[in-house]
Amino acid sequence: MATTNNLPLEIWEEIVSFLPVSTLSSVCLVSKAFHIPGTRLLYRYIDLNTVHQTVGCLKTLEKSTLAARSARHLWMNYKVELYPEGSVVMQGFFRLISRSLKRLLNLRTLEIRVVHREFPHLSEYFDYLFDGCNYPHLTMLLLYMPITRNLVSFLNRHQSTLKTLFLVPLTYYNSEQVAGKNWLFPKLTWFHGADTVTPNFLSSCSLPAIQRFEVTCSLETPGTAIQDLIKSIKKTCGDRRLTQLNFNRSGWNVELIEAIAAQSLSSMILSVHCIWFDDLPEEDMILGQERLDLVADSLSRLSSLRSLYWTVETKFGEHPPPSLTLDEELKVVLRFGNVCPSLVRCQIPHGLVWTRCIKNVWMPNDDISKGFTVVRWFFDQLHSRQYPALDDLLESLTVYSSLYSFIKEVVDGFRDAGNKLGSDAAEDKAYCKSRTLELMAVSMVLRFWYSSGFKKNPAYCKFSKLYS
């Protein structure tokens, strides 16, 4: 082992980095030569998902300086449920967390989840969690826990380094503690807050680098007026254009989209995820034309919007049933695209994700969960001549015919096949089908649409070679 011991630790660390994470704990026991690089890699990324795993790892971090100094990213995904009957017992667990956190001097990412909804006095059992913690390199802080006095002090100490900050408590108690701090987060680009925290946090906070806002609203806490919420974000952003604006909120959220338009809150991506429909009367469970009209009017005032994801949560709780056919969905998407020319990607409740290829040519993405494949749909739309933007598609393809002669032949062949659609002759049916597949192939070659399921089609293989 004389030769191996003379190798620099950096070399061993590079060699050990190729091993699966599941074997690193065994590697650390092989010899001293492997212990240091193995430990460094094993504790660099820490993802804790069970109470047993969490306790065991935290005890190691408390005792081993090498493990603690190696930690760069700590995700405590195990949700700590705090309730009166178990609060005293949990004190030992929180003190273990506190002692361990103080030793992680090189931490870049930290995520902690503490669920405590209805008992504000229980905050005292974990208020000391961040007491004395200082992380000079901390850039990402994800906290799903109530606001406490020491947490506010912890935020104050890390204003200069944070780039991503999540403050999403499951209780509205103490949210006002983040108000009026005159904070400056010069590097913060992404903020995700509960609706009860966000206006307080933004009330006197400067975020010169902010690019992305996300707000989660809960039915279990008194809600914040949506107009006040949007105004607070607008005041912080001014006329700057955000990269992304996300909301997770109950109901259809039409009034939310209206408020964003009214404040001229500019964002390239707007994601509105509709959750918790439990309290809506039955007549309001249908999307309805009136709501679509209001959203269309709002979109006409969002001139920089490129992507709209207006979606419905269907995995839990009550949710409204789909009310639009695919053809009706496409008509809505076409309308939204017309009133908002900058829009290139669109999804409406229960719908597919649609992408604008050119002009009014919109194509849906495959959605295996719904048993939908774009190849079958697109073929039927073209073959029946029912596709609403067919003229725009053919016109756009014709533009390329001066560069590639085969494109004109395909377009002319497709138009000629239209005269034989009503024929019962097998030869004419085969001819029409072939011309439709050729048009689909040329459209995909020119990247007007895409599906991996069509790449082996003979027509696509033929024209992709001619195009290249």
Number of C-alpha atoms within 10 A of each C-alpha: 7 6 6 10 13 9 11 10 14 10 11 18 19 12 13 18 16 8 13 8 15 9 12 21 15 12 21 19 14 11 11 12 20 21 19 20 24 27 22 21 23 21 23 18 17 18 17 19 13 13 15 10 13 18 15 11 17 20 14 15 25 19 13 15 12 16 22 25 17 23 24 21 20 21 17 22 17 18 15 18 13 20 15 11 8 10 17 13 10 17 14 12 16 18 15 17 20 21 20 21 24 18 21 23 18 18 24 19 21 19 19 16 20 19 16 20 19 15 12 15 9 17 19 13 16 24 17 17 22 21 17 13 20 18 19 15 16 22 20 20 22 20 21 22 23 26 25 22 16 17 21 15 15 18 17 16 14 17 17 18 18 22 19 19 20 19 23 24 26 23 24 22 20 16 21 15 16 26 18 13 15 14 19 15 21 16 17 23 19 22 21 22 24 26 28 27 29 27 23 19 22 22 18 17 18 17 19 15 16 22 18 20 21 20 22 20 21 20 12 11 16 12 13 16 11 16 15 12 21 22 18 19 18 18 13 18 20 14 11 15 16 21 18 18 23 18 22 22 21 20 20 25 20 16 16 20 23 19 19 25 20 15 17 17 23 24 23 19 21 24 19 25 20 20 24 21 20 14 12 15 8 10 8 13 19 15 16 12 10 9 15 16 15 14 19 21 17 23 25 17 19 24 17 18 24 19 21 22 20 22 20 25 18 14 8 8 10 15 19 21 13 13 15 16 10 13 13 11 19 21 13 20 24 20 15 22 24 16 17 21 17 18 23 19 21 26 20 19 21 18 23 21 21 24 20 20 16 14 14 20 21 24 21 24 16 20 13 8 6 10 7 14 15 18 20 10 16 19 17 14 16 20 21 12 15 12 19 17 17 15 13 14 21 17 12 16 19 19 12 14 15 10 11 13 12 16 22 18 16 22 22 15 18 23 15 14 19 15 11 14 17 9 11 9 11 9 9 16 15 10 17 23 16 17 24 25 23 24 26 22 26 23 21 18 20 14 10 20 22 20 12 8 11 18 15 10 12 13 18 21 14 14 19 16 9 12 13 6
